[in-house]
């Protein structure tokens, strides 16, 4: 008992250390590629806006952001929400 999730095998003796290093480099390259694609597609305006906002003070209320949706967008969202709850898909 108590050995269900343990193993006594070490690393694969046939795996060369260079393979592990290449795997780590590939992971880092993938992370950088995803970050570059995000900046290329969406830009950095939202990141700059979030970083340039002044920090909230302790007891001062934060003003809500203005609602930029049109009446049609609000109607569509309300209809989608009500149909989702009517069919039982609340998540």
C-alpha positions, 0 to 999 in steps of 0.5 A: 500500500502507498506505492500507487503513484511511485516508481523506482525507474530513473531517467531513460538511459538511452536518452541523450542529454542533448535531447532534453536541452533541445526540448527546453529550447523548443518550449522557450521558443514556443512561449516566445512565438505565442507572445509575439503572435499575441502582440502582432495580432492584438497589439500592445494598447491594452497592455499599455493601458493596464500598466499606465492606470494609476493604482487604486487607493485604499478606500477610494471607490474605482469608477466603472468603465463606460459601457460601449455596447450598442442596444443591439449588442445588449439585446443579443447578449440578453437573448443568448443568456436567457436561452442558455438558462432556459435550456439548462446550460448555465455554465 
